[in-house]
Amino acid sequence: MNLARESIELLGQIARIVWFEGTKHGLRDREWMALRFLSRANRFSRTPSSLASYVGTTRGTASVLIDELERLGYLERKRSAEDKRSVMLSVTQKGKKVLVRDPANILVDAIAALDDEGKIRLRDALRHVLDQSEVAEQKQHADVCKRCIFLREDRMPTEGKTSAEFTCRMFRAAIAEDEIELLCTSFEHRRQ
């Protein structure tokens, strides 16, 4: 069999672990996907429209997902402090606890068993395939801020050390160092 085709077959089988019929631990696959995303999204991407974009659905369907997760106590929505028309979504403590039972954790554990070099090669190979697919379809996907063209890093010497300050040029906002590892739906590739 062609190695590329074999890889696609394997990816399809892996995908069935996270996209499934019915429910697992009381949640449907898109509800799990929404919780997963919102637990890793940066503050600019924890909105209903960003969730809809990430899950690949309409805003109306995303609203139904949000309503259900809120009803279950896994999610809460708050009015944005900056723009009272906007809603910010947050995973609650109860939601964080249910993520321990996420069906995708089987895959996380299997990948965690690889040595560090294997994990990096797998991540980089998957990222390359996704990047090439997105370019071919002229779509964008969510990725971490540290890979984004909009992230600006300023290195500043302080007391014998060099510290870094980060800014998102798209949102014109400061970014904390721990935020550069979070997902953003406004991600745009850095030019190589």
Secondary structure, DSSP 8 states (H G I E B T S, - for coil): --HHHHHHHHHHHHHHHHS-SS-BTTB-HHHHHHHHHHHHB-TTS-SHHHHHHHHTS-HHHHHHHHHHHHHTTSEEEEE-SS-TT-EEEEE-HHHHHHGGG-TTHHHHHHHHTS-HHHHHHHHHHHHHHHHHHHHHHT----EEGGGBTTEEEEEEEETTEEEEEEEETTTTEEE-GGGGGSEETT--B---
